[in-house]
Structures are given as structure tokens and as C-alpha cells.
């Protein structure tokens, strides 16, 4: 019987290039779709909830294309990781992480997406970044696309609506395999695949009021991403024999609101349409039968090219990955109280507590999800994101006291251990935003996830100096003990 985490368990941390790197116009980088997201630190809490770019519109998009303002576009400056990565990686090494998950910015490798040749300065940056990780014995978990694509691909081809984008993406992936293959241990073609449906601007780079049939465009884009994902798996296995290439969703663990059969059926449907569909295609290699009814009801018509089904069937993923922050409730009842979640609104569970941002904390839901995913696919599992966004205070002596984060991490890691004992093949855990970065949803620095504090406010002001929070020392101890000492 298993009693705890395997000896080679990969404890780590995760960030995204668009939220951390900055230097949006340096090193030959082109403009990407996340560079266009606008934020005003003067907004009230209510305005922040109302105005942030869950749904990009044409007016915002067109304005941002030529706007030279950087203050109101936080993803253009991030935390300046582009310039500070060497110092940061030394700090990551002190923390003791075994693996770093970060993304590669497509627009830094191919500034326009369709360039004849890659940007060598961008390639050198990632060679240096990943080489620095290797110097300290830190494995690399590279996300090939974490939402942002070169803006030129949207303007010139329609982004993921076009089959041409598949070709550009696969060529981009081939460049990464060729130039970074010896430095990367795990590959992830797409971050949170289901974001294409629950947050289409991030997931598939669609601007809603530019579309005549928004829903159909979403699923056509997703089909193209499925094909790109499968072709990337094929190419990776050919170019890098033995490579591990995975598939990821944002996991919304779902409970029926009551034991009424209608609520239970609604839970099954919500799980299928919001979560399982995406992993089913990537891990099982085919569109699941339950989507036929959904597509018929919603009048979704996906155009497939001859051979697409064979591409999906023959090139399935090597491991599953997911982000986990909260759970939700399914019901057919109207008027159920809502609460915030990972770029979505969800039905509130009365048995759970919520964070400052309304995300419900459910550690046991993580164990439930781990069992469900492993039982469904029988593939190794990676928790690619998990963490608590909160407001942290920097004390005069440089300390940051965040017992709430320690409590959150402890409770979730305890449930991870239970899942391993249950028999789940869990290979790694990369806590989200383990160094403070610009938050993806609200675009705030003040919503902090890290065990490392970055002295920077919502307008990008501050020394950018790094400080170790109390949770830093707690997580370091957890890693050193392989998850046994959570005191």
C-alpha cells in the first residue's frame, strides 16, 4: 500500500510568460493578444469586475493596437521576469522546487506568427532561461501556448478560425523542439484547453462583436486547436523520442445541488460540456458521442478536413494536466446564488468558504478530481495550477505574513496525498503564481498568489524587489520532506 508521495515527485511552481515576462517590445518580440488587455488601477472594485476583459470587444481591440500607453496594459510589463530571471531562479532554487512550469511566448519566437524565419534573440532568451534552470537541477515544464498568439495572425488570418494558423503553430512547435528540446522535460501544447469556451478571447482569441455566429466560431477554433495539439504530439514524438507531451483543462469539479435526479443529470452534462469533452478528444482521440446531441441542440456545425479524425485518433497525449482552484454546483433550479471562479461565474456551494475574490475553497474537491481523471484516462496526472489569490501586506522589516495561504496549500496537499494513496499516478504539482505576477482575470498585482512577494502595485510602480513570505519557508519545508511535514 502506498503511504505518501513517490520519491521522485515533482514539487514546483508555475507562471505564464504574458503575466511575468514584461519587455513586450524588446528582444524582437511582436505584439500578442494579451498585450491588448486594458486595465485601470483607478477602477473601483465594482468597475474592475465590470470592465476587465473577460470579453474583448472591437473598440477595445482596435484602440489597443496602436496605444503606446504601457501603464494601462499590465501584461506589457509583468514583473520584468525577462530581465530578472537569473536572480529569480536562484530564489526558486533556494525554495527547493524540482520543476518550473512557464510558457513560451509565440510572438517572441515568431513576432508576426507567419515570419519566414524565427527570431534568434527570442530563441536565445529561452535557451538561457531553461539553461539557468538546468544549472540548478530544476526540470522544465514548458507550455507552448498560454492564451496569447501574435496579433498579426488575428488581423491577417482570423486567428484560430483559419486552418493556416494550425500550420503556423506546428511550425512554431517544431522550432521549439529543435532549439529547446534538450532543455525541456515536459511539454504542454495548450494551457486550459476549455478556456476557448468559457473565455473565448483568452482561449481562442475571438473578439465577440466581430463574429456573426460566435458560438460556432468558438467550436471551429477549438477543432483547429485539437488538430494542432495532435499534430504537435506527433511531431514531438518524432523529433524527441520519449518526450512527454500532455493535455490540460481548467477543472471545475462539479456537484449536484441536491440528490434530485434532474440535478444529478445536470451535473453530468455540465461535466461533459465544460471539462471532459476536451480531455476526451486529446486522451481518447475522438469526439465523444455525447457532443453530437449538444452540437445539434446548439446548431454547431464544425467543418473537418478529410483525415482530421485519423489525426486525432493516432496522436493522443502522454499525460493529463489541469488547473484546480474551486468547485461548483449544478442544478436545474433558477435563482441559485452565484459566486466568482476561474474566469467564470459558478453556482455557490453553501458548505464551502470563499476567498476574498469569491472563489470557493474546496480541498477535498481536488482529491475527487484526481480520482476522476485518473480513473477516466489511466494516464499520469500533473496538477499544473493550484493556489490562493489574496491581498498580502509587506511589513517594514520585509516580512510577509500569509497564514491563510499556508492553510490553503496545506489542506490541498493533504488531499493530494490521499489521492496518491487512493492509487492515482500523480507525478507533479506546480502551484500557481508561486512568485507574484499580474493576475490573469482581474489584471491586478494586488491579487497575489505567490510564496515570493514582488514589490509592485497595480500600476506597475514599486522597487520590484523580491521578498520571502512566511509561506515560502513553509513550502520549502514541505518540499524538503516530500510532503510529509506540513506543520
C-alpha positions, 0 to 999 in steps of 0.5 A: 500500500502506498503511504505518501508521495513517490520519491521522485515527485515533482514539487514546483511552481508555475507562471505564464510568460504574458503575466511575468515576462514584461519587455513586450517590445524588446528582444524582437518580440511582436505584439500578442493578444494579451498585450491588448488587455486594458486595465485601470488601477483607478477602477473601483472594485465594482468597475474592475469586475465590470470592465476587465476583459473577460470579453474583448470587444472591437473598440477595445481591440482596435484602440489597443493596437496602436496605444503606446500607453504601457501603464494601462496594459499590465501584461506589457510589463509583468514583473520584468521576469525577462530581465530578472530571471537569473536572480529569480531562479536562484530564489526558486532554487533556494525554495527547493522546487524540482520543476518550473512550469512557464510558457513560451511566448509565440510572438517572441519566437515568431513576432508576426506568427507567419515570419519566414524565419524565427527570431534568434534573440527570442530563441536565445532568451529561452535557451538561457532561461531553461539553461539557468534552470538546468544549472540548478537541477530544476526540470522544465515544464514548458507550455507552448501556448498560454492564451496569447498568439501574435496579433498579426495572425488575428488581423491577417488570418482570423486567428484560430478560425483559419486552418493556416494558423494550425500550420503556423503553430506546428511550425512554431512547435517544431522550432521549439523542439529543435532549439529547446528540446534538450532543455525541456522535460515536459511539454504542454501544447495548450494551457486550459484547453476549455478556456476557448469556451468559457473565455473565448478571447483568452482561449481562442482569441475571438473578439465577440462583436466581430463574429456573426455566429460566435458560438460556432466560431468558438467550436471551429477554433477549438477543432483547429486547436485539437488538430494542432495539439495532435499534430504537435504530439506527433511531431514531438514524438518524432523529433524527441523520442520519449518526450512527454507531451500532455493535455490540460483543462481548467477543472471545475469539479462539479456537484449536484445541488441536491440528490434530485435526479434532474440535478444529478443529470445536470451535473453530468452534462455540465461535466461533459460540456465544460471539462471532459469533452476536451480531455476526451478528444486529446486522451481518447482521440475522438469526439465523444458521442455525447457532443453530437446531441449538444452540437445539434441542440446548439446548431454547431456545425464544425467543418473537418478536413478529410483525415482530421479524425485519423489525426486525432485518433493516432496522436493522443497525449502522454499525460493529463494536466489541469488547473484546480482552484474551486468547485461548483454546483449544478442544478436545474433550479433558477435563482441559485446564488452565484459566486466568482471562479476561474474566469467564470461565474459558478453556482455557490456551494453553501458548505464551502468558504470563499476567498476574498475574490469569491472563489470557493475553497474546496480541498477535498474537491481536488482529491475527487478530481484526481480520482476522476481523471485518473480513473477516466484516462489511466494516464499520469496526472500533473496538477499544473495550477493550484493556489490562493489569490489574496491581498498580502501586506509587506511589513517594514522589516520585509516580512510577509505574513500569509497564514491563510495561504499556508492553510490553503496549500496545506489542506490541498496537499493533504488531499493530494496525498490521499489521492496518491494513496487512493492509487492515482499516478500523480507525478507533479504539482506546480502551484500557481503564481508561486512568485507574484505576477499580474493576475490573469482575470482581474489584471491586478498585482494586488491579487497575489498568489505567490510564496515570493512577494514582488514589490509592485502595485497595480500600476506597475510602480514599486522597487520590484524587489523580491521578498520571502513570505512566511509561506515560502519557508513553509513550502520549502519545508514541505518540499524538503520532506516530500510532503510529509511535514506540513506543520 
